[in-house]
Amino acid sequence: MLSKDKLARINELAKRAKTTGLTKEEHSEQQMLRKQYIQQFRQSFENQLHSVTVVDQNGNDVTPIKLKEQKKQKSNKMH
């Protein structure tokens, strides 16, 4: 996740954009910070999905094959 400072800066720029507006430099900074935030969010979400196992009512593992393959690939990269 992004640092607290970067998150605070994103919020500060968002508030300023609504009230007084942003300079070109601030707008560029805001776009860069948002891009970093989205990238971190997507990576975190992907990691979370790779830790999921789908189980049916009978206790059988019914995790989609594609997800199982991605888990294998990720674990092979780590080793």
N, C-alpha and C positions, 0 to 999 in steps of 0.2 A: 504494500500500500504506500501511497505517497506520504511524505513527511507532513507533520502537523503544520509546519510553516507554509508549505506549498498549498495545502488545503485552505489555510487561512487566507492566503493570497488569492486563490480562486474565488473565494467568497467575497473578499474585499473588492476585487475587480467587478464581480457580478453586481454588487450593490452600487458601485460607482457608475456602472454602465446604465443602470436604471435611473439614477438621479442626475448626475452632472455630465455623463458621457465619458468616453475614453479617448485618449490620444492614439495615434497610429501605433506607437510603441507599446502602449498598454494593451491595445487590441491584439497585437501580435503575441505579446506575452500571454494573454488570456487564451488564445488559440493553442499555443504551445503547451500550456499547463493542462488545458482540457484534453488535448491529445494524449499527454502522458497519463492523465487520470483514466481515460478510457482504455488505454493499453494495459495499465495495471489491473483495472477491473476485469477485462476480458481474460487476462492470464489467471487471475484468481478464480474466476468462474470456471475456466477450463480445468484447473487443478481440482476444484471441487467436484466437477462432473466425473473426473477420472477416479475419484474415490467412491463413487456410487455403485452399488450392486442392487439390481432389481430382482426381487423375490416375489413369486406368485403366492396364492393362498395356501398352497400345499408345501411351501418352503423350498421350492425348486428355484435354482438360479436361472432367471430368464433375461439376464442382461443382454442387450443387443450385441450381436457378433462384432459389429463395427467398433463399439465401445471397448469390448474385450481386447480387440486387436490394438487399439490405440493405447490401452493400458500396458499391454505387452511391450509395445514399441517404446513407450516412455520408461518402463522399468529397465529395458535393455540399454537405453541411453545413459541411465544413471549408473549402471554397473560397468 
